Amino acid sequence: MTIAETIADITDNKKSISRLGDGEFKLLLKAGDIGFQKQDLELSNKILEVIYNRNPKFLIALPDSIATTKTHKRFAKVYWIMFINNHGKALSKILDKNYRYGNANMTRLYAGMRNQSKSKEYFDKVRTIWENKDIVIIEGNLSRLGVGNDLFDNVKTLQRIICPHKNAYEKYEHIKKAATKYGADKLIVVALGPTATVLCSELCNDGFWAVDIGHIDVEYMWMLMGTTQRTAIKGRHVNESNNSEGYELDPELIGPYRKSIILDLSN
């Protein structure tokens, strides 16, 4: 699907979505650890279950870069060509040519895009997913989605469940239990790497609406900053950049952020 088609499928049909990228592919193929999640056999098997999930309310999304890199900047293009050279044959045996995948780059809307003139339009479309909704954000303890920007200013209510920003899968059962406790009749927004990929699939099968939206906040911040590269963001862990800005939040942001937290599983 295109980015616009993917967003429309989520909003119009109230679909849950799990996104797979290079990190999930590496874990799936047992090709080593990734920066914030160590290799785990159970996790690899769970990612495979996600790929085979055909629940009609569920959408599996892959990066469009495995089909074409024409819309990407040179650094992204080179990376994905090398990735496909290394892993493409193994992936092609697992992926289903008869399934129409969503576009995982629905959250990668700025830094790697060659044409950034549509970035704001895409972000506005994504924001319609949670417009006037009661939402629960499940995120790493240094992700802080929407803190210091207006990404979620259009929601009805917002609560947070905080998880470890590294190796979150080790607490998977606790995270899933919390999601089912607090996510009834709400939109569950998850930014938690491969753990989010598995969680959104399983929550959908249990009747919840769960959207894997990782990277959306840092990409939005990069657009607001007008940066030409993936750079550090004050108060956030950015997986693709060394943290040169520190993790301290500005004083005026600390109160509202802490007030939104209903459960902290990060310790």
Phi, psi and chi 1 to 4 in degrees:
 res  aa     phi    psi   chi1   chi2   chi3   chi4
   1 MET       -  159.2  -64.9 -177.3 -175.3      -
   2 THR   -76.8  169.8   64.2      -      -      -
   3 ILE   -60.1  -46.0  -71.2  170.7      -      -
   4 ALA   -62.7  -41.4      -      -      -      -
   5 GLU   -64.4  -38.3  -73.2  171.3  -22.7      -
   6 THR   -64.3  -47.5  -55.6      -      -      -
   7 ILE   -62.7  -42.2  -63.1  166.3      -      -
   8 ALA   -63.5  -38.2      -      -      -      -
   9 ASP   -64.2  -38.2 -159.4   18.2      -      -
  10 ILE   -67.7  -47.3  -63.3  167.1      -      -
  11 THR   -74.7  -46.0   51.0      -      -      -
  12 ASP   -73.0  -35.1  -62.8  -12.8      -      -
  13 ASN  -110.1    7.2  -58.9  -49.1      -      -
  14 LYS    51.1   48.4 -150.3  172.6  178.3 -179.4
  15 LYS   -90.0  146.3  -80.7 -165.3 -179.1  177.2
  16 SER   -83.6  156.5  -65.7      -      -      -
  17 ILE  -143.5  139.4 -177.7  171.5      -      -
  18 SER  -119.2  134.1  -72.7      -      -      -
  19 ARG  -107.8  133.2  -62.9  163.4   38.6  -98.9
  20 LEU  -111.9  135.6  -75.6   84.6      -      -
  21 GLY  -131.8 -161.5      -      -      -      -
  22 ASP   -60.2  -36.6   56.6  -23.4      -      -
  23 GLY   -64.1  -47.3      -      -      -      -
  24 GLU   -63.8  -38.8  -72.3   74.3   25.7      -
  25 PHE   -61.1  -43.0  -69.0  150.3      -      -
  26 LYS   -63.7  -42.7  -75.0  178.5 -178.3  176.1
  27 LEU   -65.8  -41.1  -66.1  171.6      -      -
  28 LEU   -60.1  -42.7  173.1   66.2      -      -
  29 LEU   -87.8    4.6  -61.0  172.9      -      -
  30 LYS    55.3   45.2  -57.2  174.6 -177.3   64.2
  31 ALA  -100.4   21.5      -      -      -      -
  32 GLY   112.1  172.8      -      -      -      -
  33 ASP   -70.5  160.5  -60.7  -14.6      -      -
  34 ILE  -117.1  171.6   58.7  176.4      -      -
  35 GLY   -51.8  -38.8      -      -      -      -
  36 PHE  -120.6   11.6   49.0   89.9      -      -
  37 GLN  -151.0  120.0  179.2   62.9   58.4      -
  38 LYS   -77.8  157.2   63.1 -174.4  179.4 -176.5
  39 GLN   -58.7  137.0 -175.6   74.1   51.1      -
  40 ASP  -148.2  123.0 -177.7  -67.1      -      -
  41 LEU   -61.8  -42.4 -179.7   59.4      -      -
  42 GLU   -62.4  -42.0 -178.8 -177.2  -72.0      -
  43 LEU   -63.0  -42.5  176.4   55.4      -      -
  44 SER   -57.8  -44.5  -60.0      -      -      -
  45 ASN   -66.7  -35.9  -68.5  -25.0      -      -
  46 LYS   -68.2  -38.3  -68.9  -98.5 -166.7  178.8
  47 ILE   -62.8  -37.8  -67.2  171.3      -      -
  48 LEU   -63.0  -38.5 -169.6   61.6      -      -
  49 GLU   -63.1  -37.4  -71.0  176.6   12.5      -
  50 VAL   -59.6  -46.3  173.2      -      -      -
  51 ILE   -61.2  -30.1  -71.9  177.4      -      -
  52 TYR   -95.1    1.8  -66.8  143.9      -      -
  53 ASN   -72.5  119.2 -173.7   -7.4      -      -
  54 ARG  -115.8   27.2  -66.5  -63.2  179.9  -94.6
  55 ASN   -57.4  127.6 -174.0  -37.6      -      -
  56 PRO   -62.9  -16.1   19.0  -30.3      -      -
  57 LYS   -94.6    8.6  -63.9  -64.4  -73.8 -176.6
  58 PHE  -122.3  140.4  179.8   65.8      -      -
  59 LEU  -124.6  127.2 -177.0   61.6      -      -
  60 ILE   -94.2  132.0  -52.5  158.2      -      -
  61 ALA  -120.6  137.2      -      -      -      -
  62 LEU  -120.3  154.5  -52.8  178.7      -      -
  63 PRO   -66.9  133.1   16.2  -21.6      -      -
  64 ASP   -63.1  -14.6   54.6   15.1      -      -
  65 SER   -66.5  -13.5   21.8      -      -      -
  66 ILE   -82.3  -10.1   66.2  169.4      -      -
  67 ALA  -104.5  -41.5      -      -      -      -
  68 THR  -155.0  145.2  176.4      -      -      -
  69 THR  -113.3   14.0   57.1      -      -      -
  70 LYS   -66.6  -22.1   65.6 -177.3 -179.0 -178.1
  71 THR   -93.4    1.8   60.5      -      -      -
  72 HIS  -105.2  154.7  -57.7  -58.8      -      -
  73 LYS   -66.6  165.7  -72.7 -176.8  178.3  176.3
  74 ARG   -59.2  -41.7 -172.0  176.3 -177.1  -82.8
  75 PHE   -62.7  -38.6   76.3   86.8      -      -
  76 ALA   -71.6  -39.3      -      -      -      -
  77 LYS   -60.5  -49.6 -174.5  177.7  -66.6 -168.4
  78 VAL   -62.1  -43.6  170.1      -      -      -
  79 TYR   -58.3  -47.6  177.2   84.9      -      -
  80 TRP   -73.7  -32.0  -82.5  102.7      -      -
  81 ILE   -63.1  -43.3  -70.9  170.8      -      -
  82 MET   -65.8  -40.0  -70.1  176.1   64.1      -
  83 PHE   -62.0  -44.3 -174.3   88.9      -      -
  84 ILE   -67.2  -37.7  -69.1  164.3      -      -
  85 ASN   -58.5  -37.5  -75.4  -17.6      -      -
  86 ASN   -82.8  -36.9  -70.2  -32.8      -      -
  87 HIS  -124.0   -5.7  -56.2  -66.8      -      -
  88 GLY   -58.6  -42.8      -      -      -      -
  89 LYS   -62.4  -44.3 -172.5  175.6  -72.8 -172.7
  90 ALA   -66.1  -40.0      -      -      -      -
  91 LEU   -66.8  -38.1  -80.7  175.9      -      -
  92 SER   -63.1  -22.1   67.2      -      -      -
  93 LYS   -78.9  -17.7  -64.8  175.5 -177.8  176.2
  94 ILE  -101.0  -38.7  -63.3  170.5      -      -
  95 LEU   -74.2  153.8  -59.4  177.1      -      -
  96 ASP  -104.4  112.4 -177.1   -4.5      -      -
  97 LYS   -68.8  -15.8  -67.8  179.7  177.0   63.4
  98 ASN   -95.3   -0.8  -63.5  -46.6      -      -
  99 TYR  -101.6  136.8  179.8   88.0      -      -
 100 ARG   -93.8  103.6 -169.4  157.3 -172.4 -112.4
 101 TYR   -77.1  147.8  -68.6   96.0      -      -
 102 GLY   -72.3  170.5      -      -      -      -
 103 ASN  -100.4  109.4 -166.9  -32.5      -      -
 104 ALA   -64.5  -20.5      -      -      -      -
 105 ASN   -78.3   12.2  -76.4  -27.5      -      -
 106 MET   -64.0  -13.3   60.3  163.3  -76.2      -
 107 THR  -109.2   -6.4   67.3      -      -      -
 108 ARG  -106.5   76.5  -66.4  -76.8 -161.8  174.8
 109 LEU  -107.6    9.0  -61.6  174.0      -      -
 110 TYR  -143.3  -66.8 -178.7   74.9      -      -
 111 ALA   -57.5  -42.0      -      -      -      -
 112 GLY   -95.0   -0.7      -      -      -      -
 113 MET   -82.6  130.8  -64.6 -174.8   81.6      -
 114 ARG   -67.5  -41.8 -164.1  170.7   69.1 -174.5
 115 ASN  -106.0  104.5  178.4    7.3      -      -
 116 GLN   -94.9    7.2  -64.3  172.7  -27.4      -
 117 SER   -68.2  -22.7   63.4      -      -      -
 118 LYS   -97.0   -0.6  -79.8 -165.4  168.4 -175.0
 119 SER   -56.7  -49.9  -67.2      -      -      -
 120 LYS   -61.7  -39.9 -173.4 -179.5 -175.4  -54.9
 121 GLU   -60.6  -41.8  178.2 -173.5  -29.6      -
 122 TYR   -65.7  -43.7  -77.5  140.6      -      -
 123 PHE   -60.3  -40.3  -80.7  115.8      -      -
 124 ASP   -61.7  -38.1  -71.8  -16.5      -      -
 125 LYS   -65.7  -43.8  -74.4 -178.5 -174.9  -66.1
 126 VAL   -60.9  -38.8  169.1      -      -      -
 127 ARG   -63.9  -20.9  -67.8  177.6   81.2 -120.8
 128 THR   -69.7  -19.3   65.1      -      -      -
 129 ILE   -59.0  -42.7  -64.2  172.5      -      -
 130 TRP  -107.4   10.9   47.8   76.1      -      -
 131 GLU   -60.0  126.3 -171.5  167.0    4.3      -
 132 ASN    59.3   25.8  -64.0  -40.0      -      -
 133 LYS  -105.4  152.7  -55.0  -76.1 -166.2  -50.9
 134 ASP   -82.6  120.9  -63.8  -54.5      -      -
 135 ILE  -124.6  150.5   74.9  167.6      -      -
 136 VAL  -118.9  121.0  176.9      -      -      -
 137 ILE   -95.0  127.0  -65.1  175.7      -      -
 138 ILE  -111.1  115.7  -59.7  177.0      -      -
 139 GLU  -147.7  165.8   62.5  179.0   -6.1      -
 140 GLY   -69.2  157.8      -      -      -      -
 141 ASN   -69.6   -8.6   59.2  -48.0      -      -
 142 LEU  -119.7   16.1  -65.1  173.8      -      -
 143 SER   -83.2  -51.7  -63.6      -      -      -
 144 ARG    54.9   52.7  -64.0  161.3  173.6  170.9
 145 LEU   -57.5  128.7  -92.3   65.6      -      -
 146 GLY    79.1   -3.5      -      -      -      -
 147 VAL   -76.9  118.4  176.3      -      -      -
 148 GLY    87.3    7.1      -      -      -      -
 149 ASN  -142.4  179.3   63.6   50.6      -      -
 150 ASP  -103.6   20.3   62.8   -8.2      -      -
 151 LEU   -56.2  -38.1 -166.1   59.2      -      -
 152 PHE  -113.6   21.1  -65.1   98.3      -      -
 153 ASP   -68.2  -13.1  -78.4    7.6      -      -
 154 ASN   -97.9    8.2   61.0  -21.9      -      -
 155 VAL   -80.3  165.5  -58.7      -      -      -
 156 LYS   -80.8  -53.7 -170.7  174.1  179.1 -177.1
 157 THR  -140.7  155.7   62.5      -      -      -
 158 LEU  -139.2  126.2 -175.9  153.2      -      -
 159 GLN  -127.5  158.8  -62.5  174.1  -44.3      -
 160 ARG  -129.0  142.0  -62.2  176.7 -165.6  -89.3
 161 ILE  -114.7  120.5  -63.8  170.0      -      -
 162 ILE   -97.9  133.5  -54.9  -60.6      -      -
 163 CYS  -126.3  168.1  -53.1      -      -      -
 164 PRO   -62.5  141.1  -18.0   29.9      -      -
 165 HIS   -83.4  -10.3   77.1  -84.4      -      -
 166 LYS  -124.9  139.1  -83.9 -165.6  170.3 -174.5
 167 ASN    52.0   45.1  -60.7  -45.3      -      -
 168 ALA   -62.0  -26.1      -      -      -      -
 169 TYR   -61.8  -23.4 -170.3   73.3      -      -
 170 GLU   -61.1  -23.1  -68.5  179.7    0.2      -
 171 LYS  -109.7   25.9  -68.6 -160.4  171.7 -179.2
 172 TYR   -56.3  -47.7 -177.5   76.3      -      -
 173 GLU   -62.8  -38.5  -68.1  -54.0  -38.2      -
 174 HIS   -65.7  -40.8  -64.1  -73.2      -      -
 175 ILE   -65.9  -44.2  -64.9  167.8      -      -
 176 LYS   -65.8  -40.3 -175.0  178.6  178.3 -176.5
 177 LYS   -61.1  -42.5 -175.9  177.9  179.1 -178.8
 178 ALA   -65.6  -39.3      -      -      -      -
 179 ALA   -61.9  -42.4      -      -      -      -
 180 THR   -72.6  -29.2   57.3      -      -      -
 181 LYS   -72.3  -44.1  178.2  179.7  178.6  179.8
 182 TYR  -101.3   -9.2  -65.6  104.4      -      -
 183 GLY   -99.0    2.5      -      -      -      -
 184 ALA   -61.8  132.7      -      -      -      -
 185 ASP    60.2   23.8  -58.8  -43.3      -      -
 186 LYS  -130.6  163.4  -65.6  178.5 -178.9  176.3
 187 LEU   -87.2  125.2  168.7   62.2      -      -
 188 ILE   -98.9  116.8  -56.5  170.7      -      -
 189 VAL  -105.8  120.1  174.6      -      -      -
 190 VAL  -119.0  129.4 -167.1      -      -      -
 191 ALA  -131.0   90.0      -      -      -      -
 192 LEU  -153.3   37.4 -151.1   56.2      -      -
 193 GLY    57.3 -142.3      -      -      -      -
 194 PRO   -61.7  -27.6  -21.6   32.5      -      -
 195 THR   -62.7  -37.5  -59.1      -      -      -
 196 ALA   -64.6  -39.0      -      -      -      -
 197 THR   -56.5  -46.9  -54.1      -      -      -
 198 VAL   -72.7  -44.9  173.8      -      -      -
 199 LEU   -60.5  -45.5 -177.6   64.4      -      -
 200 CYS   -65.2  -35.8  -70.6      -      -      -
 201 SER   -65.0  -48.1  174.3      -      -      -
 202 GLU   -70.2  -36.9  -66.4 -167.4   -8.7      -
 203 LEU   -64.3  -40.5  -73.0  174.6      -      -
 204 CYS   -59.4  -44.4  177.8      -      -      -
 205 ASN   -62.7  -23.6  -70.6  -15.9      -      -
 206 ASP   -93.4    6.5  -68.9  -20.8      -      -
 207 GLY    95.1   10.4      -      -      -      -
 208 PHE   -97.0  163.6  -66.0   86.7      -      -
 209 TRP  -106.8  111.2 -173.6   17.5      -      -
 210 ALA  -133.3  129.2      -      -      -      -
 211 VAL  -121.2  122.2  176.3      -      -      -
 212 ASP   -82.8  108.0  173.7    4.1      -      -
 213 ILE  -124.0   17.9 -155.1   76.2      -      -
 214 GLY   -49.7  147.8      -      -      -      -
 215 HIS    81.0  -15.9  -57.0  111.2      -      -
 216 ILE   -61.2  -39.4 -168.8   73.4      -      -
 217 ASP   -70.4  -46.1  179.5   84.1      -      -
 218 VAL   -67.1  -36.4  -67.8      -      -      -
 219 GLU   -64.3  -39.4  -68.6  -85.8  -15.8      -
 220 TYR   -65.1  -43.0 -170.6   60.1      -      -
 221 MET   -62.6  -42.1  -71.2  -67.4  -76.8      -
 222 TRP   -60.4  -39.4  -74.7  -28.0      -      -
 223 MET   -65.0  -44.8 -175.8 -170.2   74.8      -
 224 LEU   -62.4  -34.9  -65.4  177.3      -      -
 225 MET   -76.9  -19.7  -66.9  160.6   65.2      -
 226 GLY    68.8   25.6      -      -      -      -
 227 THR   -72.4  149.7 -178.7      -      -      -
 228 THR   -95.5   -2.2   56.5      -      -      -
 229 GLN  -147.0  168.9   56.0 -171.0   -6.5      -
 230 ARG   -73.6  112.2  -66.0  171.0  173.1  175.7
 231 THR  -126.2  165.7 -172.8      -      -      -
 232 ALA   -66.5  149.8      -      -      -      -
 233 ILE  -126.6  126.2  -59.9  170.5      -      -
 234 LYS   -58.7  133.3 -174.9  180.0  178.5 -176.7
 235 GLY    83.6    4.1      -      -      -      -
 236 ARG  -133.9  149.8  -76.7  167.3  171.5   73.3
 237 HIS   -87.0  121.5  172.4   74.0      -      -
 238 VAL  -112.8  111.1  178.7      -      -      -
 239 ASN   -59.1  -30.8 -176.9   50.3      -      -
 240 GLU   -99.2   15.4  -68.1  145.3  -11.5      -
 241 SER  -148.4  144.8  169.2      -      -      -
 242 ASN   -70.4  143.1   65.2  -33.6      -      -
 243 ASN   -84.2  101.2  178.1   42.9      -      -
 244 SER  -105.3    1.9   57.6      -      -      -
 245 GLU  -106.7  -10.5  -62.1  -65.1  -39.7      -
 246 GLY    84.0  160.2      -      -      -      -
 247 TYR  -100.5    0.6  -65.8  131.6      -      -
 248 GLU   -73.0  133.2  -66.8  -61.0  -44.8      -
 249 LEU   -83.3  150.9  -73.5  172.2      -      -
 250 ASP   -61.5  143.6  -71.0  -22.0      -      -
 251 PRO   -52.3  -37.8  -27.4   34.7      -      -
 252 GLU   -72.5  -13.0   69.1  -88.2   15.1      -
 253 LEU   -95.7  -20.0  -58.3  175.4      -      -
 254 ILE   -63.8  -47.4  -66.5  171.6      -      -
 255 GLY   -58.7  -57.0      -      -      -      -
 256 PRO   -60.1  -36.3  -24.5   33.8      -      -
 257 TYR   -63.9  -49.7  168.6   66.4      -      -
 258 ARG   -64.2  -35.8  -73.1  179.4  178.3  165.9
 259 LYS   -63.9  -29.5 -170.0  176.2  178.9 -178.1
 260 SER   -78.6  -13.1   68.0      -      -      -
 261 ILE   -82.0  120.3  -62.2  170.7      -      -
 262 ILE  -101.7  -17.0   52.2  172.3      -      -
 263 LEU  -158.5  135.5 -176.9   64.4      -      -
 264 ASP  -119.7  110.3 -170.5  -18.9      -      -
 265 LEU  -106.5   16.5  -60.6  171.5      -      -
 266 SER   -79.0  -17.6   63.3      -      -      -
 267 ASN   -95.3      -  -62.8  -42.7      -      -
